[in-house]
Amino acid sequence: MQPLLQPSQAILLISGCESLPVALLEAMTAGVVQLVRAIESVKPELVHHEQTGLLVGNDPAEAAAALAGQSRDPDLRQRCSIQSRALVEADYGANQCFGRWLGVMEKQRGHARMPFPIRTTDLQRLLPLADPSFQS
């Protein structure tokens, strides 16, 4: 998706229900400004108005005005682009997400019927990540 997104200035997501929209994460990684309908189900830590993207209401005219406005404001576009890319790299990268999954599995180990600890050496071969849990 990155080569397709990089020439874009913005992505508009106005759906009625989202939790962690992968389309937004991909756009943020590419530095594309996201305009998102402010709905309860969008993760609030993902889009901070005029910092990592723009939040709009239910009115399509408001979304159109925000889309046009960001195209005329290079400072806003650059700020949102830089901050959204940094947010994704810091909080949603492969290592961070995989580390969270390992944490969930470790918490559940007392309730599990499978042997623990999980052999991360096999996972390292399959998922070559920089997570320190994989170091031999």
PAKOL-547862 format. One record per atom (N, C-alpha, C): x, y, z; atom name; residue in one letter; residue number from 1. Coordinates in pm, whole numbers, plus 32768, in hexadecimal, padded with zeros to 4 digits. Example, Ala and Ser with C-alpha at 12.3 -4.5 7.8 and 13.67 -1.06 7.14 Angstrom:
// PAKOL-547862
{pt {8527; 7DC7; 830C}; 'N'; 'A'; 1},
{pt {84CE; 7E3E; 830C}; 'CA'; 'A'; 1},
{pt {8528; 7EB6; 830C}; 'C'; 'A'; 1},
{pt {8505; 7F1F; 82C4}; 'N'; 'S'; 2},
{pt {8557; 7F96; 82CA}; 'CA'; 'S'; 2},
{pt {850A; 8003; 8313}; 'C'; 'S'; 2},
// end
This chain:
// PAKOL-547862
{pt {8051; 7F87; 8000}; 'N'; 'M'; 1},
{pt {8000; 8000; 8000}; 'CA'; 'M'; 1},
{pt {8055; 807E; 8000}; 'C'; 'M'; 1},
{pt {80CD; 8077; 8039}; 'N'; 'Q'; 2},
{pt {811F; 80EE; 8045}; 'CA'; 'Q'; 2},
{pt {8136; 8137; 7FC1}; 'C'; 'Q'; 2},
{pt {815C; 80F2; 7F54}; 'N'; 'P'; 3},
{pt {8170; 813A; 7ED6}; 'CA'; 'P'; 3},
{pt {80F1; 817E; 7EA3}; 'C'; 'P'; 3},
{pt {807E; 8145; 7EC1}; 'N'; 'L'; 4},
{pt {8000; 8181; 7E96}; 'CA'; 'L'; 4},
{pt {7FDA; 81FA; 7EEC}; 'C'; 'L'; 4},
{pt {7FFD; 81F6; 7F6C}; 'N'; 'L'; 5},
{pt {7FD6; 8260; 7FC8}; 'CA'; 'L'; 5},
{pt {8034; 82D9; 7FC3}; 'C'; 'L'; 5},
{pt {80B3; 82C3; 7FA9}; 'N'; 'Q'; 6},
{pt {8114; 8330; 7FB5}; 'CA'; 'Q'; 6},
{pt {80F7; 83AA; 7F5F}; 'C'; 'Q'; 6},
{pt {80C1; 839D; 7EE7}; 'N'; 'P'; 7},
{pt {80A1; 8418; 7E9C}; 'CA'; 'P'; 7},
{pt {8027; 8462; 7ED2}; 'C'; 'P'; 7},
{pt {7FDF; 8427; 7F31}; 'N'; 'S'; 8},
{pt {7F64; 8462; 7F65}; 'CA'; 'S'; 8},
{pt {7F81; 84C7; 7FD3}; 'C'; 'S'; 8},
{pt {7F2A; 852C; 7FDD}; 'N'; 'Q'; 9},
{pt {7F33; 858D; 8049}; 'CA'; 'Q'; 9},
{pt {7EDF; 8564; 80C0}; 'C'; 'Q'; 9},
{pt {7E6E; 8524; 80A6}; 'N'; 'A'; 10},
{pt {7E10; 8508; 8112}; 'CA'; 'A'; 10},
{pt {7DBF; 848A; 80F6}; 'C'; 'A'; 10},
{pt {7D8B; 8451; 8162}; 'N'; 'I'; 11},
{pt {7D2D; 83E2; 8159}; 'CA'; 'I'; 11},
{pt {7CB4; 840A; 81AB}; 'C'; 'I'; 11},
{pt {7C3F; 83ED; 8177}; 'N'; 'L'; 12},
{pt {7BC2; 8410; 81B9}; 'CA'; 'L'; 12},
{pt {7B7D; 8391; 81E7}; 'C'; 'L'; 12},
{pt {7B67; 8384; 8269}; 'N'; 'L'; 13},
{pt {7B23; 830F; 82A1}; 'CA'; 'L'; 13},
{pt {7AA8; 8341; 82EA}; 'C'; 'L'; 13},
{pt {7A34; 8329; 82AF}; 'N'; 'I'; 14},
{pt {79B9; 835D; 82EC}; 'CA'; 'I'; 14},
{pt {7956; 82EC; 830B}; 'C'; 'I'; 14},
{pt {798C; 8276; 8324}; 'N'; 'S'; 15},
{pt {7934; 8205; 8342}; 'CA'; 'S'; 15},
{pt {78F3; 8218; 83CB}; 'C'; 'S'; 15},
{pt {788E; 81C8; 83E5}; 'N'; 'G'; 16},
{pt {7842; 81D3; 8461}; 'CA'; 'G'; 16},
{pt {7877; 8180; 84D3}; 'C'; 'G'; 16},
{pt {78D0; 8121; 84B7}; 'N'; 'C'; 17},
{pt {7903; 80CB; 8521}; 'CA'; 'C'; 17},
{pt {798E; 809A; 84FD}; 'C'; 'C'; 17},
{pt {79EE; 80B6; 8551}; 'N'; 'E'; 18},
{pt {7A78; 8089; 8540}; 'CA'; 'E'; 18},
{pt {7AB0; 806E; 85CA}; 'C'; 'E'; 18},
{pt {7B12; 8019; 85D3}; 'N'; 'S'; 19},
{pt {7B59; 800C; 8652}; 'CA'; 'S'; 19},
{pt {7BEA; 8036; 863D}; 'C'; 'S'; 19},
{pt {7C38; 7FE7; 85F7}; 'N'; 'L'; 20},
{pt {7CC0; 800D; 85D3}; 'CA'; 'L'; 20},
{pt {7CCB; 8000; 853C}; 'C'; 'L'; 20},
{pt {7CAD; 806A; 84F3}; 'N'; 'P'; 21},
{pt {7CAA; 8061; 8461}; 'CA'; 'P'; 21},
{pt {7D36; 8051; 8426}; 'C'; 'P'; 21},
{pt {7D4F; 7FE0; 83EA}; 'N'; 'V'; 22},
{pt {7DD0; 7FC5; 83AD}; 'CA'; 'V'; 22},
{pt {7DEC; 8029; 833D}; 'C'; 'V'; 22},
{pt {7D85; 8053; 82F6}; 'N'; 'A'; 23},
{pt {7D97; 80B5; 828B}; 'CA'; 'A'; 23},
{pt {7DD5; 8136; 82C2}; 'C'; 'A'; 23},
{pt {7DAB; 815F; 833A}; 'N'; 'L'; 24},
{pt {7DE6; 81D7; 8376}; 'CA'; 'L'; 24},
{pt {7E77; 81BF; 839D}; 'C'; 'L'; 24},
{pt {7E93; 814D; 83D8}; 'N'; 'L'; 25},
{pt {7F1E; 812F; 83FE}; 'CA'; 'L'; 25},
{pt {7F78; 8130; 8383}; 'C'; 'L'; 25},
{pt {7F49; 80F5; 8316}; 'N'; 'E'; 26},
{pt {7F98; 80F5; 829B}; 'CA'; 'E'; 26},
{pt {7FAC; 8182; 8267}; 'C'; 'E'; 26},
{pt {7F44; 81D3; 826A}; 'N'; 'A'; 27},
{pt {7F4F; 825E; 823D}; 'CA'; 'A'; 27},
{pt {7FAD; 82AD; 8297}; 'C'; 'A'; 27},
{pt {7FA3; 829A; 8319}; 'N'; 'M'; 28},
{pt {7FF9; 82E0; 8377}; 'CA'; 'M'; 28},
{pt {808A; 82BB; 8360}; 'C'; 'M'; 28},
{pt {80A5; 823C; 8346}; 'N'; 'T'; 29},
{pt {812E; 820F; 832B}; 'CA'; 'T'; 29},
{pt {8165; 8253; 82AF}; 'C'; 'T'; 29},
{pt {8110; 826D; 824E}; 'N'; 'A'; 30},
{pt {813A; 82AF; 81D2}; 'CA'; 'A'; 30},
{pt {813E; 8347; 81E1}; 'C'; 'A'; 30},
{pt {8116; 837A; 8255}; 'N'; 'G'; 31},
{pt {8116; 840A; 826A}; 'CA'; 'G'; 31},
{pt {809F; 8451; 822D}; 'C'; 'G'; 31},
{pt {8036; 8406; 8211}; 'N'; 'V'; 32},
{pt {7FBD; 843F; 81D6}; 'CA'; 'V'; 32},
{pt {7F64; 8472; 8248}; 'C'; 'V'; 32},
{pt {7F2F; 84EB; 8239}; 'N'; 'V'; 33},
{pt {7ED9; 8526; 829F}; 'CA'; 'V'; 33},
{pt {7E52; 84DF; 829E}; 'C'; 'V'; 33},
{pt {7E23; 84B8; 8314}; 'N'; 'Q'; 34},
{pt {7DA2; 8475; 831A}; 'CA'; 'Q'; 34},
{pt {7D38; 84D4; 834D}; 'C'; 'Q'; 34},
{pt {7CC7; 84D1; 8308}; 'N'; 'L'; 35},
{pt {7C50; 8519; 8333}; 'CA'; 'L'; 35},
{pt {7BEC; 84AD; 835A}; 'C'; 'L'; 35},
{pt {7BC4; 84AF; 83D7}; 'N'; 'V'; 36},
{pt {7B74; 8443; 840F}; 'CA'; 'V'; 36},
{pt {7AF6; 847B; 844D}; 'C'; 'V'; 36},
{pt {7A89; 8438; 8433}; 'N'; 'R'; 37},
{pt {7A0B; 845C; 8475}; 'CA'; 'R'; 37},
{pt {7A19; 843C; 8508}; 'C'; 'R'; 37},
{pt {79FD; 849D; 855C}; 'N'; 'A'; 38},
{pt {7A0C; 848E; 85ED}; 'CA'; 'A'; 38},
{pt {799C; 8434; 8623}; 'C'; 'A'; 38},
{pt {79B8; 83B3; 8627}; 'N'; 'I'; 39},
{pt {7958; 8352; 865D}; 'CA'; 'I'; 39},
{pt {7997; 830E; 86D5}; 'C'; 'I'; 39},
{pt {7945; 82DD; 872E}; 'N'; 'E'; 40},
{pt {7978; 82A1; 87A9}; 'CA'; 'E'; 40},
{pt {79D3; 822A; 8791}; 'C'; 'E'; 40},
{pt {79BA; 81DE; 8729}; 'N'; 'S'; 41},
{pt {7A04; 8162; 871A}; 'CA'; 'S'; 41},
{pt {7A92; 8174; 86E3}; 'C'; 'S'; 41},
{pt {7AB4; 81E9; 86AD}; 'N'; 'V'; 42},
{pt {7B3D; 81FF; 867E}; 'CA'; 'V'; 42},
{pt {7B97; 8210; 86F8}; 'C'; 'V'; 42},
{pt {7C07; 81CC; 86F8}; 'N'; 'K'; 43},
{pt {7C63; 81D7; 8769}; 'CA'; 'K'; 43},
{pt {7C8C; 8268; 877B}; 'C'; 'K'; 43},
{pt {7C69; 82A6; 87EC}; 'N'; 'P'; 44},
{pt {7C86; 8334; 87FE}; 'CA'; 'P'; 44},
{pt {7D1B; 8354; 8802}; 'C'; 'P'; 44},
{pt {7D6D; 82F4; 8825}; 'N'; 'E'; 45},
{pt {7DFD; 830E; 8829}; 'CA'; 'E'; 45},
{pt {7E3D; 830D; 879F}; 'C'; 'E'; 45},
{pt {7DF1; 82EB; 8739}; 'N'; 'L'; 46},
{pt {7E26; 82E5; 86B0}; 'CA'; 'L'; 46},
{pt {7E1F; 836B; 8669}; 'C'; 'L'; 46},
{pt {7DB0; 83B2; 8677}; 'N'; 'V'; 47},
{pt {7D9E; 8431; 8630}; 'CA'; 'V'; 47},
{pt {7D89; 84A0; 8696}; 'C'; 'V'; 47},
{pt {7DEB; 84F9; 869E}; 'N'; 'H'; 48},
{pt {7DE3; 8570; 86F2}; 'CA'; 'H'; 48},
{pt {7DCF; 85E6; 8693}; 'C'; 'H'; 48},
{pt {7D60; 862C; 86A6}; 'N'; 'H'; 49},
{pt {7D38; 8696; 8648}; 'CA'; 'H'; 49},
{pt {7DA8; 86FD; 8635}; 'C'; 'H'; 49},
{pt {7DCB; 8712; 85B8}; 'N'; 'E'; 50},
{pt {7E31; 8770; 858A}; 'CA'; 'E'; 50},
{pt {7EBD; 8750; 85BC}; 'C'; 'E'; 50},
{pt {7ED1; 86D7; 85EF}; 'N'; 'Q'; 51},
{pt {7F56; 86AA; 8616}; 'CA'; 'Q'; 51},
{pt {7F7F; 8631; 85C3}; 'C'; 'Q'; 51},
{pt {7F2C; 85C7; 85C7}; 'N'; 'T'; 52},
{pt {7F48; 8550; 8576}; 'CA'; 'T'; 52},
{pt {7EE1; 853E; 8507}; 'C'; 'T'; 52},
{pt {7E7F; 8594; 8501}; 'N'; 'G'; 53},
{pt {7E17; 858D; 849B}; 'CA'; 'G'; 53},
{pt {7DA9; 85F0; 84BB}; 'C'; 'G'; 53},
{pt {7D3A; 85E2; 8477}; 'N'; 'L'; 54},
{pt {7CCA; 863D; 848D}; 'CA'; 'L'; 54},
{pt {7C4C; 85EB; 84AC}; 'C'; 'L'; 54},
{pt {7C02; 8618; 850F}; 'N'; 'L'; 55},
{pt {7B82; 85DA; 8531}; 'CA'; 'L'; 55},
{pt {7B13; 8631; 84FB}; 'C'; 'L'; 55},
{pt {7AB1; 85F3; 84BC}; 'N'; 'V'; 56},
{pt {7A3F; 863C; 8485}; 'CA'; 'V'; 56},
{pt {79BF; 85FE; 84BA}; 'C'; 'V'; 56},
{pt {7953; 8648; 84B0}; 'N'; 'G'; 57},
{pt {78D1; 8618; 84DE}; 'CA'; 'G'; 57},
{pt {7889; 85CA; 8472}; 'C'; 'G'; 57},
{pt {7806; 85C0; 8481}; 'N'; 'N'; 58},
{pt {77B4; 8572; 8425}; 'CA'; 'N'; 58},
{pt {7791; 85BA; 83A4}; 'C'; 'N'; 58},
{pt {77A5; 863B; 839E}; 'N'; 'D'; 59},
{pt {777E; 868B; 832A}; 'CA'; 'D'; 59},
{pt {77E5; 867A; 82B9}; 'C'; 'D'; 59},
{pt {77BB; 8647; 8246}; 'N'; 'P'; 60},
{pt {7817; 8638; 81D5}; 'CA'; 'P'; 60},
{pt {7858; 86BC; 81AB}; 'C'; 'P'; 60},
{pt {7810; 872A; 81BA}; 'N'; 'A'; 61},
{pt {7849; 87AD; 8196}; 'CA'; 'A'; 61},
{pt {78BE; 87CF; 81F2}; 'C'; 'A'; 61},
{pt {78B5; 87A8; 8271}; 'N'; 'E'; 62},
{pt {7923; 87BF; 82CF}; 'CA'; 'E'; 62},
{pt {799D; 876D; 82A5}; 'C'; 'E'; 62},
{pt {7988; 86F1; 827E}; 'N'; 'A'; 63},
{pt {79F7; 869C; 8251}; 'CA'; 'A'; 63},
{pt {7A37; 86D6; 81D3}; 'C'; 'A'; 63},
{pt {79E3; 8706; 8176}; 'N'; 'A'; 64},
{pt {7A17; 8742; 80FA}; 'CA'; 'A'; 64},
{pt {7A67; 87BF; 8119}; 'C'; 'A'; 64},
{pt {7A36; 8811; 8175}; 'N'; 'A'; 65},
{pt {7A7D; 888C; 819A}; 'CA'; 'A'; 65},
{pt {7B03; 886B; 81DD}; 'C'; 'A'; 65},
{pt {7B05; 8806; 8233}; 'N'; 'A'; 66},
{pt {7B82; 87DE; 8275}; 'CA'; 'A'; 66},
{pt {7BE5; 87A7; 820F}; 'C'; 'A'; 66},
{pt {7BB4; 875B; 81B0}; 'N'; 'L'; 67},
{pt {7C0A; 8724; 8147}; 'CA'; 'L'; 67},
{pt {7C47; 8794; 80F4}; 'C'; 'L'; 67},
{pt {7BF5; 87F4; 80CD}; 'N'; 'A'; 68},
{pt {7C27; 8866; 807F}; 'CA'; 'A'; 68},
{pt {7C84; 88BC; 80D4}; 'C'; 'A'; 68},
{pt {7C62; 88CE; 8153}; 'N'; 'G'; 69},
{pt {7CB3; 8921; 81AB}; 'CA'; 'G'; 69},
{pt {7D3F; 88EB; 81C1}; 'C'; 'G'; 69},
{pt {7D49; 8868; 81D4}; 'N'; 'Q'; 70},
{pt {7DCF; 882F; 81E9}; 'CA'; 'Q'; 70},
{pt {7E23; 8839; 816B}; 'C'; 'Q'; 70},
{pt {7DE3; 8838; 80F7}; 'N'; 'S'; 71},
{pt {7E30; 8842; 807B}; 'CA'; 'S'; 71},
{pt {7E69; 88CE; 8069}; 'C'; 'S'; 71},
{pt {7E2C; 8933; 80A9}; 'N'; 'R'; 72},
{pt {7E5D; 89BC; 80A1}; 'CA'; 'R'; 72},
{pt {7EBA; 89E1; 8115}; 'C'; 'R'; 72},
{pt {7ECF; 8985; 8172}; 'N'; 'D'; 73},
{pt {7F20; 89A2; 81E9}; 'CA'; 'D'; 73},
{pt {7F95; 8941; 81F2}; 'C'; 'D'; 73},
{pt {8004; 8961; 81AF}; 'N'; 'P'; 74},
{pt {8076; 8904; 81AE}; 'CA'; 'P'; 74},
{pt {80B2; 88ED; 8239}; 'C'; 'P'; 74},
{pt {80AB; 894F; 8292}; 'N'; 'D'; 75},
{pt {80E0; 893C; 831A}; 'CA'; 'D'; 75},
{pt {808F; 88D3; 8366}; 'C'; 'D'; 75},
{pt {800A; 88DD; 835D}; 'N'; 'L'; 76},
{pt {7FB3; 887B; 839D}; 'CA'; 'L'; 76},
{pt {7FCB; 87F0; 8362}; 'C'; 'L'; 76},
{pt {7FD2; 87E8; 82DE}; 'N'; 'R'; 77},
{pt {7FE8; 8768; 829B}; 'CA'; 'R'; 77},
{pt {806D; 872B; 82C6}; 'C'; 'R'; 77},
{pt {80D7; 877B; 82CB}; 'N'; 'Q'; 78},
{pt {815A; 8747; 82F2}; 'CA'; 'Q'; 78},
{pt {815B; 871C; 8384}; 'C'; 'Q'; 78},
{pt {811E; 876C; 83DC}; 'N'; 'R'; 79},
{pt {811A; 8748; 846A}; 'CA'; 'R'; 79},
{pt {80CF; 86C4; 847F}; 'C'; 'R'; 79},
{pt {805A; 86B8; 8440}; 'N'; 'C'; 80},
{pt {800D; 863C; 844E}; 'CA'; 'C'; 80},
{pt {8058; 85C6; 8411}; 'C'; 'C'; 80},
{pt {8099; 85DB; 83A2}; 'N'; 'S'; 81},
{pt {80E3; 8570; 8360}; 'CA'; 'S'; 81},
{pt {8154; 853D; 83B8}; 'C'; 'S'; 81},
{pt {81A5; 8598; 83EC}; 'N'; 'I'; 82},
{pt {8218; 8572; 843E}; 'CA'; 'I'; 82},
{pt {81EB; 8530; 84C0}; 'C'; 'I'; 82},
{pt {8188; 856D; 8503}; 'N'; 'Q'; 83},
{pt {815D; 8538; 8584}; 'CA'; 'Q'; 83},
{pt {8112; 84B4; 8577}; 'C'; 'Q'; 83},
{pt {80C5; 84A3; 850D}; 'N'; 'S'; 84},
{pt {807D; 8425; 84FD}; 'CA'; 'S'; 84},
{pt {80DE; 83B3; 84DD}; 'C'; 'S'; 84},
{pt {8140; 83CD; 8489}; 'N'; 'R'; 85},
{pt {81A4; 8367; 846A}; 'CA'; 'R'; 85},
{pt {81F1; 833F; 84E9}; 'C'; 'R'; 85},
{pt {8217; 83A3; 8539}; 'N'; 'A'; 86},
{pt {8260; 8387; 85B6}; 'CA'; 'A'; 86},
{pt {820A; 8335; 8617}; 'C'; 'A'; 86},
{pt {8189; 8355; 861F}; 'N'; 'L'; 87},
{pt {812F; 830C; 8679}; 'CA'; 'L'; 87},
{pt {8124; 8279; 8651}; 'C'; 'L'; 87},
{pt {8115; 825F; 85D1}; 'N'; 'V'; 88},
{pt {8109; 81D4; 85A2}; 'CA'; 'V'; 88},
{pt {818B; 8189; 85BB}; 'C'; 'V'; 88},
{pt {81FC; 81C8; 859D}; 'N'; 'E'; 89},
{pt {827C; 8185; 85B3}; 'CA'; 'E'; 89},
{pt {8293; 8166; 8646}; 'C'; 'E'; 89},
{pt {826A; 81C2; 869E}; 'N'; 'A'; 90},
{pt {8281; 81B0; 872D}; 'CA'; 'A'; 90},
{pt {8221; 814C; 876E}; 'C'; 'A'; 90},
{pt {81A2; 814E; 8743}; 'N'; 'D'; 91},
{pt {813C; 8100; 878A}; 'CA'; 'D'; 91},
{pt {8101; 808A; 873F}; 'C'; 'D'; 91},
{pt {810F; 8087; 86BA}; 'N'; 'Y'; 92},
{pt {80C9; 8020; 866D}; 'CA'; 'Y'; 92},
{pt {8126; 7FD3; 860F}; 'C'; 'Y'; 92},
{pt {81A7; 7FDC; 8624}; 'N'; 'G'; 93},
{pt {8205; 7F90; 85D1}; 'CA'; 'G'; 93},
{pt {81FB; 7EFB; 85EE}; 'C'; 'G'; 93},
{pt {8238; 7EAD; 8599}; 'N'; 'A'; 94},
{pt {8232; 7E1B; 85A8}; 'CA'; 'A'; 94},
{pt {826B; 7DEF; 862E}; 'C'; 'A'; 94},
{pt {82DB; 7E29; 8657}; 'N'; 'N'; 95},
{pt {8317; 7E01; 86D6}; 'CA'; 'N'; 95},
{pt {82BE; 7E22; 874D}; 'C'; 'N'; 95},
{pt {8280; 7E99; 874B}; 'N'; 'Q'; 96},
{pt {8229; 7EC0; 87B9}; 'CA'; 'Q'; 96},
{pt {81AF; 7E65; 87C0}; 'C'; 'Q'; 96},
{pt {8170; 7E4B; 8750}; 'N'; 'C'; 97},
{pt {80F9; 7DF6; 874F}; 'CA'; 'C'; 97},
{pt {811A; 7D67; 8778}; 'C'; 'C'; 97},
{pt {818A; 7D34; 8743}; 'N'; 'F'; 98},
{pt {81B0; 7CAC; 8768}; 'CA'; 'F'; 98},
{pt {81D1; 7CA3; 87FB}; 'C'; 'F'; 98},
{pt {8213; 7D0A; 882F}; 'N'; 'G'; 99},
{pt {8231; 7D0D; 88BE}; 'CA'; 'G'; 99},
{pt {81B3; 7D0C; 8912}; 'C'; 'G'; 99},
{pt {814D; 7D54; 88E5}; 'N'; 'R'; 100},
{pt {80CD; 7D53; 892E}; 'CA'; 'R'; 100},
{pt {808E; 7CC8; 892D}; 'C'; 'R'; 100},
{pt {8095; 7C84; 88BA}; 'N'; 'W'; 101},
{pt {805E; 7BFC; 88B3}; 'CA'; 'W'; 101},
{pt {80AA; 7B9F; 8911}; 'C'; 'W'; 101},
{pt {812D; 7BAB; 8914}; 'N'; 'L'; 102},
{pt {817A; 7B58; 8971}; 'CA'; 'L'; 102},
{pt {8150; 7B75; 8A01}; 'C'; 'L'; 102},
{pt {8138; 7BF5; 8A20}; 'N'; 'G'; 103},
{pt {810B; 7C1A; 8AA6}; 'CA'; 'G'; 103},
{pt {8085; 7BDC; 8AC9}; 'C'; 'G'; 103},
{pt {8028; 7BDD; 8A6B}; 'N'; 'V'; 104},
{pt {7FA4; 7BA0; 8A81}; 'CA'; 'V'; 104},
{pt {7FB5; 7B0B; 8A9B}; 'C'; 'V'; 104},
{pt {8008; 7ACA; 8A4A}; 'N'; 'M'; 105},
{pt {801C; 7A39; 8A5C}; 'CA'; 'M'; 105},
{pt {805F; 7A1A; 8AE0}; 'C'; 'M'; 105},
{pt {80BE; 7A6D; 8B0A}; 'N'; 'E'; 106},
{pt {80FF; 7A58; 8B8B}; 'CA'; 'E'; 106},
{pt {809D; 7A66; 8BFE}; 'C'; 'E'; 106},
{pt {8043; 7AC8; 8BF6}; 'N'; 'K'; 107},
{pt {7FDF; 7ADB; 8C5F}; 'CA'; 'K'; 107},
{pt {7F82; 7A63; 8C6A}; 'C'; 'K'; 107},
{pt {7F68; 7A22; 8BFA}; 'N'; 'Q'; 108},
{pt {7F0B; 79B3; 8BF7}; 'CA'; 'Q'; 108},
{pt {7F4D; 792C; 8C11}; 'C'; 'Q'; 108},
{pt {7FCF; 7929; 8C23}; 'N'; 'R'; 109},
{pt {8013; 78AA; 8C2D}; 'CA'; 'R'; 109},
{pt {7FE2; 7853; 8CA0}; 'C'; 'R'; 109},
{pt {7FB5; 788F; 8D0D}; 'N'; 'G'; 110},
{pt {7F80; 7841; 8D7C}; 'CA'; 'G'; 110},
{pt {7EFD; 77FD; 8D5A}; 'C'; 'G'; 110},
{pt {7EB7; 7830; 8CF6}; 'N'; 'H'; 111},
{pt {7E36; 77F9; 8CCE}; 'CA'; 'H'; 111},
{pt {7E40; 779E; 8C54}; 'C'; 'H'; 111},
{pt {7EB6; 7795; 8C1C}; 'N'; 'A'; 112},
{pt {7EC5; 774D; 8B9E}; 'CA'; 'A'; 112},
{pt {7EE1; 76B9; 8BB6}; 'C'; 'A'; 112},
{pt {7EBE; 766B; 8B51}; 'N'; 'R'; 113},
{pt {7ED8; 75DB; 8B57}; 'CA'; 'R'; 113},
{pt {7F50; 75B6; 8B03}; 'C'; 'R'; 113},
{pt {7F8A; 7618; 8ABE}; 'N'; 'M'; 114},
{pt {8000; 75FC; 8A6C}; 'CA'; 'M'; 114},
{pt {807D; 761E; 8ABC}; 'C'; 'M'; 114},
{pt {80EE; 75E1; 8A99}; 'N'; 'P'; 115},
{pt {8168; 75FA; 8AE5}; 'CA'; 'P'; 115},
{pt {819D; 7688; 8ACE}; 'C'; 'P'; 115},
{pt {81D3; 76C0; 8B39}; 'N'; 'F'; 116},
{pt {8213; 7742; 8B34}; 'CA'; 'F'; 116},
{pt {829F; 7732; 8B6A}; 'C'; 'F'; 116},
{pt {82FE; 7782; 8B4D}; 'N'; 'P'; 117},
{pt {82F2; 77FC; 8AFE}; 'CA'; 'P'; 117},
{pt {82E7; 77DC; 8A68}; 'C'; 'P'; 117},
{pt {82B5; 783B; 8A1F}; 'N'; 'I'; 118},
{pt {82AB; 782E; 898F}; 'CA'; 'I'; 118},
{pt {8338; 7831; 8956}; 'C'; 'I'; 118},
{pt {8355; 77D8; 88FC}; 'N'; 'R'; 119},
{pt {83DB; 77D3; 88C1}; 'CA'; 'R'; 119},
{pt {83E7; 7840; 8857}; 'C'; 'R'; 119},
{pt {8425; 78AE; 887E}; 'N'; 'T'; 120},
{pt {842F; 7920; 8823}; 'CA'; 'T'; 120},
{pt {8497; 7909; 87B8}; 'C'; 'T'; 120},
{pt {84EE; 78A7; 87C7}; 'N'; 'T'; 121},
{pt {8553; 7890; 875E}; 'CA'; 'T'; 121},
{pt {8510; 7866; 86DC}; 'C'; 'T'; 121},
{pt {84A7; 7815; 86E5}; 'N'; 'D'; 122},
{pt {845E; 77EE; 866D}; 'CA'; 'D'; 122},
{pt {8416; 7866; 8630}; 'C'; 'D'; 122},
{pt {83E0; 78BC; 8685}; 'N'; 'L'; 123},
{pt {839D; 7932; 8653}; 'CA'; 'L'; 123},
{pt {83FF; 7992; 8612}; 'C'; 'L'; 123},
{pt {8478; 799A; 8647}; 'N'; 'Q'; 124},
{pt {84DB; 79F4; 860E}; 'CA'; 'Q'; 124},
{pt {84FA; 79CD; 857E}; 'C'; 'Q'; 124},
{pt {84FF; 794D; 8565}; 'N'; 'R'; 125},
{pt {8519; 791E; 84DE}; 'CA'; 'R'; 125},
{pt {84A6; 7944; 8481}; 'C'; 'R'; 125},
{pt {842B; 793B; 84B3}; 'N'; 'L'; 126},
{pt {83B6; 795A; 8462}; 'CA'; 'L'; 126},
{pt {839B; 79F0; 8459}; 'C'; 'L'; 126},
{pt {83B3; 7A38; 84C5}; 'N'; 'L'; 127},
{pt {8398; 7AC7; 84CC}; 'CA'; 'L'; 127},
{pt {8419; 7B0D; 84F7}; 'C'; 'L'; 127},
{pt {8470; 7B2E; 849B}; 'N'; 'P'; 128},
{pt {84F1; 7B69; 84C2}; 'CA'; 'P'; 128},
{pt {84E3; 7BF9; 84F3}; 'C'; 'P'; 128},
{pt {84BD; 7C08; 8572}; 'N'; 'L'; 129},
{pt {84A9; 7C8B; 85AC}; 'CA'; 'L'; 129},
{pt {851F; 7CAE; 8607}; 'C'; 'L'; 129},
{pt {852A; 7D2C; 8627}; 'N'; 'A'; 130},
{pt {8598; 7D5B; 867A}; 'CA'; 'A'; 130},
{pt {8578; 7D55; 870E}; 'C'; 'A'; 130},
{pt {8508; 7D1B; 8732}; 'N'; 'D'; 131},
{pt {84E0; 7D12; 87BF}; 'CA'; 'D'; 131},
{pt {854A; 7CC8; 880F}; 'C'; 'D'; 131},
{pt {8572; 7D00; 8884}; 'N'; 'P'; 132},
{pt {85DA; 7CBD; 88D4}; 'CA'; 'P'; 132},
{pt {85B3; 7C33; 8904}; 'C'; 'P'; 132},
{pt {8533; 7C13; 8906}; 'N'; 'S'; 133},
{pt {8507; 7B8E; 8930}; 'CA'; 'S'; 133},
{pt {853B; 7B22; 88D3}; 'C'; 'S'; 133},
{pt {8560; 7B49; 8859}; 'N'; 'F'; 134},
{pt {8590; 7AE9; 87F7}; 'CA'; 'F'; 134},
{pt {8625; 7AD1; 87FC}; 'C'; 'F'; 134},
{pt {866C; 7B1F; 884A}; 'N'; 'Q'; 135},
{pt {86FE; 7B0F; 884C}; 'CA'; 'Q'; 135},
{pt {8723; 7A8E; 8894}; 'C'; 'Q'; 135},
{pt {877E; 7A45; 885B}; 'N'; 'S'; 136},
{pt {87A6; 79C4; 8895}; 'CA'; 'S'; 136},
{pt {8808; 79D6; 8905}; 'C'; 'S'; 136},
// end
